[in-house]
Amino acid sequence: MFDHSETLKTSLLSALKDKGTAYQPRTRYLDDNQQPIHTNRLILEDSPYLLQHAHNPVDWFPWGDEAFAKAKAENKPVFLSIGYSTCHWCHVMEEESFDNEEVAKHMNEFFICIKVDRECHPDVDTYYMTAVMMMQGHGGWPMSSFLTPERKPFFGGTYYQPSQFIALMNRVDELWHKQSAEILEQANSISTQVAGAMQTKRSLNEIGPNVIDVTAQSIMNHHDETNGGFGQAPKFPNEPYLYFLLEYAVLSGKQDELHAVIKTLQIQSCGGIYDQIAGGFHRYATDKNWLIPHFEKMLYNQANLSYVFAQAYTITGAKDFKRIACETLDYVSREMTNKDGSFYSATDADSEGEEGLFFIWDKSEIEFLLKNDAKEFIELYQVTDSGNFEGKNILNLNRPLEDYANENDIGYKQLVDRLAASKTALWETREKRIPPLRDDKVITAWNAMMIKSFTYVGQQLNRKDYIDTAIRAANALLEKNKTEDGQLSRSSLAGQASISGLQEDYAYLAEALLQIYDATQDRQWLDHAATLTDVMIESFWDKENGGFFMGSQSKDSLLPASPKEINDNATSSGNSVALKTLIRLARRTGEKRYHSTAQQLIMAYSHDITQRPYICSYLMCGMLEMFAGEQSHQQWCADGNIHISGVCNKVKDKYKLILTITIAEKWHLNQIKDEFNLAVPVSVQAIKGWTIDHIFYPAFITKTLGFQTEPTDVFEGTIQITADLSNDNNELTFPKNLLKLKLGLQACDEQKCLAPEGTSCVIPVLD
């Protein structure tokens, strides 16, 4: 069926042979030896999604120059199909149409056909999805687009049934030959509109701190006060919203925003969207109550939700939040981690041809497996004879375990340990079922999100093993997710990397490495983050209008226009992540150019920020840091030469504070006199509601500096300040287990003194 050269045929057969005997071709067309009858160019790719289509009777091309050159030479339009490996309807269209010789005959005769993995090429997906949305008013995957050989779209849609698809192809072919001028005119018009939609719009409106309050109110307008989350079904976790509202609540002390996040996380963690047996979150819920999920599991959800749950735990002290964060990370370590320490991308929703089959239970099966322990488990997880999903049960709780333990006077740890034994029994049985397909590609940006979360949770919960996991994954990415020219790759599969990295890959990885630096204070991670950021600015910055392009501008792009993304969707946009990375890098290095680039980035998207700030809520987290500083238990001052970290423990009704200040070599802190004339390196002030009862400072040293004639008292190296505190809960404006301190200091080296600095620490109070 394919008109391939002998050289190409040899290459394809060789690639097929290299897959080994365990390789299972995904096609209905097999010979007597169970070998695929058809093999196309996708067998050469390193995307599991493309490999799923490698034995379709469609003469697929990957995204690249070759396909468009052939389309131009043969005067054929291009059929572009975009999807991803865990997409249910992508599987349906593959089985019905792409693995159907009758449909494939039309595709091969009329078009040059290109298959794209949207997770490998989100820039391509963004451009053509924008076009489809303009043409149809809606979009989705699989995305089906028809292009000119110049890569300009003239028609597009999503899923088509085989008969619809054949009729559509016949009509497009007829119009291509009979009304080509009209089609080209339409393609030019659509391309112009798409390019216009992707341009940044500058606004003369001055952006000030009030935009932060506007963002919070805009998000809260979409909050479902009854069921948690934002908007109606289907319900996505919307992690960028959660990130922002948590940081906003800590800064402002406003309880409504905090309660919105707490309620959302409680219902999510109790619902079917959370895998109550193995840990980890499904991609979204199909209902408003978070009960019935779309059962695929994406790495980015595990990364962002484990981070948010750990952050919520530090703010509220809710034990369930800590448990969920750890269970999610443990799931990733157990089931989504490559042997080199990097992380796989996703698992499918389907197994044995049915969505969710792997995850659901009969009541009788649970009774048989758990015996005497079944009654409590069945009651807690709301298991019934009739079930709640196609006659079977999605396990879910009607209230947090912490509430159940308190109501029944059961120790929380005792309850969790007892349920863990039951869950293990069910997990071992579930592991014997046919599992959903796993997408084994290692996406740089998604891995970076996971690295960031492992590091953050490890630091917050004093879990060195989590930080070690993050470092191992970071080393794997820096070693293996590289192209031949030494730049980041977008993804790799079995160690093979071919697609150049996108801006978000650089931004996310730099952000993650800064998180490791904060946890370890190992300078190499700061240097790696700075190098990645410098490459990002050089390769992706829009020198004319500001902001970052999704794809590199160092070489000619195949797209008619270079997309730029500011919207935070399932994940935060590369521009949003870049802003926070630039701000934090400036604070840790003292390099003013990073702060300048951050300011230019905000100006480039000033129109979106002033008109619709809620669409870029993670970018607003960066702006919050720019206006008010990092809301954290640790801070960097003096151009990164001073590191401050705080810990506060509750002992009965008293609180013990330890501030650890690390001063870089050749730097020192001047003493500052307080009202009692004591020599102290910093001034420490507690917010309203907290009282410092006693404070203890380390001994200073006396030395004569190069620019002074008289000796002075200074602090060097690593010092600790301790304090005893108490609080009046009636006056606290923050959550009761957060302590906020204001600090003042002045740092000098042998040649100069920096200006006095003020900063703040937001410190969780640990029992």
LUMPAVO-397442 format. One record per residue (C-alpha): z, y, x; residue number from 1. Coordinates in steps of 0.5 Angstrom, whole numbers, plus 500, padded with zeros to 3 digits. Layout:
N
REC     z     y     x   resi
REC     Z     Y     X    NUM
...
This chain:
767
REC     z     y     x   resi
REC   500   500   500      1
REC   501   505   506      2
REC   496   507   510      3
REC   500   507   517      4
REC   497   507   524      5
REC   498   501   528      6
REC   503   505   532      7
REC   507   507   526      8
REC   507   500   523      9
REC   510   497   530     10
REC   515   503   530     11
REC   518   501   523     12
REC   518   494   524     13
REC   522   495   531     14
REC   527   499   527     15
REC   527   494   522     16
REC   529   488   527     17
REC   534   493   530     18
REC   538   493   524     19
REC   540   485   525     20
REC   541   479   521     21
REC   546   483   516     22
REC   542   488   514     23
REC   541   488   507     24
REC   534   491   504     25
REC   535   495   498     26
REC   529   494   494     27
REC   527   489   489     28
REC   520   487   493     29
REC   522   482   498     30
REC   518   476   501     31
REC   519   469   501     32
REC   524   470   507     33
REC   528   475   503     34
REC   524   481   508     35
REC   522   487   505     36
REC   515   488   503     37
REC   515   495   504     38
REC   518   499   510     39
REC   517   507   510     40
REC   519   512   515     41
REC   526   513   513     42
REC   528   506   516     43
REC   528   511   523     44
REC   533   516   520     45
REC   540   516   521     46
REC   542   518   514     47
REC   545   512   509     48
REC   542   516   503     49
REC   535   516   506     50
REC   536   508   509     51
REC   537   506   501     52
REC   530   509   500     53
REC   527   506   506     54
REC   524   500   503     55
REC   521   503   496     56
REC   514   503   495     57
REC   514   510   496     58
REC   511   513   503     59
REC   517   517   504     60
REC   517   522   509     61
REC   523   525   512     62
REC   524   533   512     63
REC   520   536   518     64
REC   513   538   520     65
REC   509   532   519     66
REC   510   532   512     67
REC   507   539   511     68
REC   502   538   516     69
REC   499   532   512     70
REC   500   536   505     71
REC   496   541   508     72
REC   490   537   511     73
REC   489   533   505     74
REC   490   539   500     75
REC   496   535   496     76
REC   502   538   493     77
REC   509   536   496     78
REC   514   532   492     79
REC   521   533   494     80
REC   527   529   492     81
REC   534   531   494     82
REC   540   527   493     83
REC   546   524   496     84
REC   548   517   497     85
REC   554   517   492     86
REC   550   520   487     87
REC   550   516   480     88
REC   544   518   477     89
REC   540   518   484     90
REC   541   511   484     91
REC   538   510   477     92
REC   532   514   479     93
REC   531   510   485     94
REC   532   504   481     95
REC   527   506   475     96
REC   522   510   479     97
REC   522   510   487     98
REC   523   502   487     99
REC   517   501   482    100
REC   510   500   484    101
REC   507   503   478    102
REC   511   510   479    103
REC   510   509   487    104
REC   502   509   486    105
REC   502   515   483    106
REC   507   519   488    107
REC   503   516   494    108
REC   496   518   491    109
REC   498   525   488    110
REC   503   527   493    111
REC   506   527   500    112
REC   513   525   498    113
REC   519   528   502    114
REC   526   525   501    115
REC   532   529   503    116
REC   540   528   504    117
REC   543   534   501    118
REC   549   533   505    119
REC   545   533   512    120
REC   541   539   510    121
REC   545   543   505    122
REC   541   549   507    123
REC   534   546   504    124
REC   538   544   498    125
REC   541   551   497    126
REC   534   554   497    127
REC   530   549   493    128
REC   536   549   488    129
REC   536   556   487    130
REC   529   555   485    131
REC   530   550   480    132
REC   536   554   477    133
REC   531   560   476    134
REC   526   555   473    135
REC   530   551   469    136
REC   537   555   468    137
REC   540   549   470    138
REC   540   544   476    139
REC   543   538   479    140
REC   542   531   483    141
REC   537   528   484    142
REC   533   534   484    143
REC   526   534   484    144
REC   521   539   486    145
REC   514   540   487    146
REC   512   545   493    147
REC   505   547   496    148
REC   504   545   503    149
REC   507   552   505    150
REC   513   549   502    151
REC   514   554   496    152
REC   516   551   490    153
REC   512   552   483    154
REC   516   547   479    155
REC   522   543   479    156
REC   527   539   475    157
REC   532   534   476    158
REC   532   526   473    159
REC   526   524   470    160
REC   525   517   466    161
REC   519   513   469    162
REC   515   515   463    163
REC   517   522   463    164
REC   516   522   471    165
REC   509   519   471    166
REC   507   524   465    167
REC   509   530   469    168
REC   506   527   476    169
REC   499   527   472    170
REC   500   534   469    171
REC   502   537   476    172
REC   496   533   479    173
REC   491   536   474    174
REC   493   543   474    175
REC   493   543   482    176
REC   486   541   482    177
REC   484   545   476    178
REC   488   551   476    179
REC   490   552   483    180
REC   490   559   484    181
REC   495   560   478    182
REC   500   555   481    183
REC   499   558   488    184
REC   501   565   484    185
REC   507   562   481    186
REC   509   559   488    187
REC   509   566   491    188
REC   513   569   485    189
REC   518   564   485    190
REC   519   564   493    191
REC   519   572   492    192
REC   525   571   487    193
REC   529   566   491    194
REC   528   570   498    195
REC   531   576   494    196
REC   537   572   491    197
REC   539   570   498    198
REC   539   577   501    199
REC   546   580   502    200
REC   547   587   498    201
REC   551   592   501    202
REC   555   596   496    203
REC   558   603   498    204
REC   564   601   494    205
REC   570   601   499    206
REC   574   595   499    207
REC   581   595   499    208
REC   587   591   498    209
REC   586   592   491    210
REC   581   587   491    211
REC   586   581   493    212
REC   589   582   486    213
REC   583   583   482    214
REC   581   576   485    215
REC   588   573   483    216
REC   587   575   476    217
REC   580   573   475    218
REC   582   566   477    219
REC   588   566   473    220
REC   583   568   467    221
REC   580   561   468    222
REC   586   557   468    223
REC   588   552   463    224
REC   595   553   462    225
REC   596   546   458    226
REC   592   541   462    227
REC   592   545   469    228
REC   586   546   473    229
REC   580   552   471    230
REC   575   551   466    231
REC   574   546   461    232
REC   571   539   462    233
REC   568   536   467    234
REC   574   539   472    235
REC   573   539   479    236
REC   579   540   484    237
REC   577   547   486    238
REC   581   547   492    239
REC   578   554   494    240
REC   582   557   488    241
REC   588   553   490    242
REC   588   555   497    243
REC   588   563   495    244
REC   593   562   489    245
REC   598   559   494    246
REC   597   564   499    247
REC   597   570   494    248
REC   603   567   491    249
REC   607   567   498    250
REC   605   574   499    251
REC   606   577   493    252
REC   612   573   490    253
REC   608   573   483    254
REC   611   566   480    255
REC   605   566   475    256
REC   600   564   480    257
REC   605   559   484    258
REC   606   556   477    259
REC   599   555   476    260
REC   598   551   482    261
REC   604   547   481    262
REC   602   545   474    263
REC   595   543   477    264
REC   597   539   482    265
REC   602   535   478    266
REC   597   533   473    267
REC   592   532   478    268
REC   597   527   482    269
REC   599   524   475    270
REC   592   523   473    271
REC   586   518   474    272
REC   583   523   479    273
REC   588   520   484    274
REC   588   513   486    275
REC   595   511   484    276
REC   594   504   488    277
REC   591   506   495    278
REC   591   514   495    279
REC   586   519   495    280
REC   582   523   490    281
REC   576   522   486    282
REC   571   527   486    283
REC   572   530   479    284
REC   575   528   472    285
REC   570   528   466    286
REC   575   530   461    287
REC   580   536   461    288
REC   586   532   462    289
REC   584   529   469    290
REC   585   522   466    291
REC   578   519   467    292
REC   574   521   474    293
REC   567   520   476    294
REC   570   515   481    295
REC   566   517   488    296
REC   571   519   493    297
REC   569   525   498    298
REC   572   526   505    299
REC   572   533   503    300
REC   576   532   497    301
REC   581   528   501    302
REC   581   534   507    303
REC   582   540   502    304
REC   587   536   497    305
REC   592   533   502    306
REC   592   540   506    307
REC   594   544   499    308
REC   599   539   497    309
REC   603   539   504    310
REC   602   547   503    311
REC   605   546   496    312
REC   611   542   498    313
REC   613   547   504    314
REC   613   552   498    315
REC   616   548   493    316
REC   620   543   496    317
REC   617   538   491    318
REC   618   531   494    319
REC   612   528   490    320
REC   607   533   493    321
REC   609   531   500    322
REC   608   524   498    323
REC   601   525   495    324
REC   599   529   502    325
REC   601   523   506    326
REC   598   517   501    327
REC   592   521   502    328
REC   592   522   509    329
REC   594   514   510    330
REC   588   512   505    331
REC   583   516   510    332
REC   586   513   516    333
REC   586   506   513    334
REC   579   506   509    335
REC   575   512   512    336
REC   576   512   519    337
REC   571   510   524    338
REC   573   506   530    339
REC   572   512   535    340
REC   577   516   530    341
REC   572   520   526    342
REC   571   520   519    343
REC   566   517   514    344
REC   563   521   509    345
REC   564   518   502    346
REC   565   512   497    347
REC   560   511   491    348
REC   563   511   484    349
REC   559   504   482    350
REC   560   497   484    351
REC   557   491   482    352
REC   552   496   478    353
REC   558   499   474    354
REC   562   505   475    355
REC   569   505   476    356
REC   569   497   476    357
REC   573   497   482    358
REC   579   501   480    359
REC   580   499   473    360
REC   585   494   471    361
REC   587   489   465    362
REC   594   489   463    363
REC   594   481   463    364
REC   592   482   470    365
REC   598   486   472    366
REC   603   482   469    367
REC   600   476   472    368
REC   601   479   479    369
REC   607   483   478    370
REC   611   478   474    371
REC   618   481   473    372
REC   616   488   476    373
REC   611   489   471    374
REC   615   492   465    375
REC   617   498   469    376
REC   610   499   472    377
REC   606   498   466    378
REC   611   503   462    379
REC   610   508   468    380
REC   603   508   469    381
REC   601   507   462    382
REC   598   501   461    383
REC   596   498   455    384
REC   592   492   452    385
REC   586   496   449    386
REC   586   500   455    387
REC   584   508   456    388
REC   577   506   459    389
REC   572   501   457    390
REC   577   497   455    391
REC   581   497   461    392
REC   586   501   464    393
REC   585   507   469    394
REC   592   508   472    395
REC   596   514   471    396
REC   603   517   470    397
REC   605   522   464    398
REC   610   525   469    399
REC   611   526   476    400
REC   615   520   479    401
REC   620   525   481    402
REC   622   527   474    403
REC   622   520   472    404
REC   627   519   478    405
REC   632   525   476    406
REC   631   523   468    407
REC   633   516   470    408
REC   638   517   475    409
REC   634   513   480    410
REC   634   515   487    411
REC   627   518   489    412
REC   626   514   495    413
REC   629   508   492    414
REC   623   508   486    415
REC   618   510   491    416
REC   619   504   495    417
REC   620   499   489    418
REC   613   502   486    419
REC   610   501   493    420
REC   611   494   493    421
REC   608   493   486    422
REC   602   497   489    423
REC   601   493   495    424
REC   600   487   491    425
REC   595   490   486    426
REC   592   493   493    427
REC   591   486   496    428
REC   588   484   490    429
REC   583   490   489    430
REC   581   489   496    431
REC   578   482   494    432
REC   573   485   489    433
REC   566   488   491    434
REC   568   495   493    435
REC   563   501   492    436
REC   558   503   497    437
REC   561   507   503    438
REC   557   512   506    439
REC   558   511   514    440
REC   555   518   516    441
REC   560   522   520    442
REC   558   530   518    443
REC   561   535   523    444
REC   564   540   518    445
REC   567   535   513    446
REC   570   531   519    447
REC   573   538   521    448
REC   576   539   515    449
REC   580   533   515    450
REC   582   534   523    451
REC   585   541   520    452
REC   589   537   515    453
REC   591   532   519    454
REC   594   537   524    455
REC   597   542   519    456
REC   600   536   515    457
REC   603   533   522    458
REC   605   540   524    459
REC   609   541   517    460
REC   612   534   516    461
REC   613   533   524    462
REC   608   527   524    463
REC   606   527   531    464
REC   601   521   529    465
REC   597   525   524    466
REC   596   530   530    467
REC   594   525   534    468
REC   589   522   529    469
REC   586   529   529    470
REC   586   530   536    471
REC   582   523   537    472
REC   577   525   531    473
REC   576   532   535    474
REC   574   529   541    475
REC   570   524   538    476
REC   566   530   535    477
REC   565   534   541    478
REC   563   527   545    479
REC   558   524   540    480
REC   556   529   534    481
REC   551   533   539    482
REC   544   533   540    483
REC   540   532   546    484
REC   541   540   548    485
REC   548   539   548    486
REC   549   543   541    487
REC   553   541   535    488
REC   549   536   530    489
REC   550   536   523    490
REC   552   528   523    491
REC   551   522   526    492
REC   551   515   524    493
REC   553   509   528    494
REC   553   514   534    495
REC   546   516   533    496
REC   545   524   532    497
REC   539   528   531    498
REC   539   533   526    499
REC   542   540   529    500
REC   548   543   526    501
REC   549   548   521    502
REC   553   554   521    503
REC   558   551   517    504
REC   559   546   522    505
REC   561   551   527    506
REC   565   555   523    507
REC   569   549   520    508
REC   570   545   527    509
REC   572   552   530    510
REC   577   553   525    511
REC   580   546   526    512
REC   580   546   533    513
REC   584   553   532    514
REC   589   549   528    515
REC   590   544   533    516
REC   591   549   538    517
REC   597   552   534    518
REC   600   545   533    519
REC   600   544   541    520
REC   599   550   544    521
REC   594   547   549    522
REC   589   552   551    523
REC   583   547   551    524
REC   583   547   544    525
REC   582   555   544    526
REC   577   555   549    527
REC   573   550   545    528
REC   574   554   538    529
REC   571   560   542    530
REC   565   557   545    531
REC   563   554   538    532
REC   564   561   535    533
REC   560   564   540    534
REC   554   559   539    535
REC   555   561   532    536
REC   554   568   532    537
REC   548   567   537    538
REC   545   562   533    539
REC   546   564   526    540
REC   548   571   525    541
REC   543   576   521    542
REC   542   581   526    543
REC   539   586   521    544
REC   543   585   514    545
REC   550   582   517    546
REC   553   575   515    547
REC   551   568   517    548
REC   545   564   515    549
REC   546   557   514    550
REC   541   554   519    551
REC   539   556   526    552
REC   535   562   527    553
REC   533   560   534    554
REC   527   556   532    555
REC   522   557   526    556
REC   525   554   520    557
REC   521   550   515    558
REC   524   554   509    559
REC   520   560   506    560
REC   526   564   507    561
REC   533   563   510    562
REC   538   561   506    563
REC   545   565   506    564
REC   551   562   502    565
REC   557   566   500    566
REC   559   562   494    567
REC   565   557   495    568
REC   563   551   491    569
REC   565   544   492    570
REC   567   546   499    571
REC   568   553   502    572
REC   562   557   504    573
REC   560   557   512    574
REC   561   565   511    575
REC   568   564   508    576
REC   570   559   513    577
REC   567   564   519    578
REC   571   570   517    579
REC   578   566   517    580
REC   576   563   524    581
REC   574   570   527    582
REC   580   573   524    583
REC   585   568   527    584
REC   581   568   534    585
REC   581   575   535    586
REC   589   575   534    587
REC   589   569   539    588
REC   585   571   544    589
REC   585   579   544    590
REC   578   579   544    591
REC   576   585   539    592
REC   569   583   538    593
REC   571   577   534    594
REC   575   582   529    595
REC   569   587   529    596
REC   564   581   527    597
REC   569   580   521    598
REC   569   587   519    599
REC   561   586   519    600
REC   561   580   515    601
REC   566   583   510    602
REC   561   589   509    603
REC   555   584   509    604
REC   558   581   502    605
REC   561   587   500    606
REC   557   587   493    607
REC   559   580   492    608
REC   566   581   494    609
REC   567   588   489    610
REC   563   585   483    611
REC   565   577   483    612
REC   571   576   488    613
REC   573   569   485    614
REC   566   566   487    615
REC   568   567   495    616
REC   576   565   494    617
REC   577   562   501    618
REC   573   568   504    619
REC   579   572   500    620
REC   584   568   504    621
REC   581   571   510    622
REC   581   578   507    623
REC   588   577   505    624
REC   590   575   513    625
REC   586   581   515    626
REC   590   586   510    627
REC   597   582   511    628
REC   597   578   516    629
REC   598   570   516    630
REC   603   567   511    631
REC   606   562   516    632
REC   612   560   520    633
REC   608   561   526    634
REC   605   568   529    635
REC   601   570   535    636
REC   602   577   538    637
REC   600   581   544    638
REC   593   579   544    639
REC   595   571   544    640
REC   600   572   549    641
REC   606   571   545    642
REC   607   565   540    643
REC   613   565   535    644
REC   615   559   531    645
REC   620   559   526    646
REC   625   553   523    647
REC   630   554   518    648
REC   635   548   515    649
REC   639   548   510    650
REC   646   545   511    651
REC   650   545   505    652
REC   650   552   502    653
REC   648   555   509    654
REC   642   556   513    655
REC   640   555   520    656
REC   634   559   523    657
REC   631   557   530    658
REC   626   562   532    659
REC   622   560   538    660
REC   618   565   542    661
REC   613   562   548    662
REC   611   568   552    663
REC   605   567   557    664
REC   605   567   564    665
REC   606   574   567    666
REC   608   577   561    667
REC   615   579   558    668
REC   618   582   552    669
REC   622   588   553    670
REC   629   588   551    671
REC   630   592   544    672
REC   637   595   543    673
REC   640   594   536    674
REC   646   598   532    675
REC   651   594   536    676
REC   647   595   543    677
REC   646   588   544    678
REC   640   586   548    679
REC   635   583   544    680
REC   627   581   545    681
REC   625   582   538    682
REC   628   586   532    683
REC   629   581   526    684
REC   630   583   519    685
REC   630   579   513    686
REC   627   580   506    687
REC   631   582   500    688
REC   635   576   497    689
REC   637   574   504    690
REC   642   576   509    691
REC   643   575   516    692
REC   650   573   517    693
REC   650   572   525    694
REC   645   572   530    695
REC   645   569   537    696
REC   640   571   543    697
REC   639   568   549    698
REC   641   571   556    699
REC   635   576   559    700
REC   633   577   566    701
REC   633   584   570    702
REC   627   585   574    703
REC   623   591   577    704
REC   616   592   574    705
REC   610   594   578    706
REC   609   600   574    707
REC   617   602   574    708
REC   622   604   579    709
REC   628   602   575    710
REC   630   595   574    711
REC   629   593   566    712
REC   632   587   562    713
REC   626   583   560    714
REC   625   576   557    715
REC   620   571   560    716
REC   618   564   559    717
REC   620   560   552    718
REC   627   563   549    719
REC   630   561   542    720
REC   634   566   537    721
REC   638   563   532    722
REC   641   565   526    723
REC   646   564   520    724
REC   643   566   514    725
REC   645   566   506    726
REC   642   568   500    727
REC   643   571   493    728
REC   638   567   489    729
REC   638   572   483    730
REC   635   577   488    731
REC   630   572   491    732
REC   623   575   490    733
REC   620   569   493    734
REC   620   561   492    735
REC   627   559   493    736
REC   626   555   499    737
REC   622   560   503    738
REC   625   565   508    739
REC   621   571   510    740
REC   622   575   516    741
REC   620   581   519    742
REC   620   581   527    743
REC   618   587   531    744
REC   617   586   539    745
REC   613   589   545    746
REC   610   585   550    747
REC   608   587   557    748
REC   605   584   564    749
REC   606   587   571    750
REC   601   593   570    751
REC   602   595   562    752
REC   606   595   556    753
REC   602   594   549    754
REC   604   598   543    755
REC   610   595   539    756
REC   608   590   534    757
REC   610   588   527    758
REC   609   581   524    759
REC   612   577   519    760
REC   614   569   519    761
REC   614   565   512    762
REC   619   559   514    763
REC   620   553   509    764
REC   627   552   508    765
REC   628   544   510    766
REC   634   540   507    767
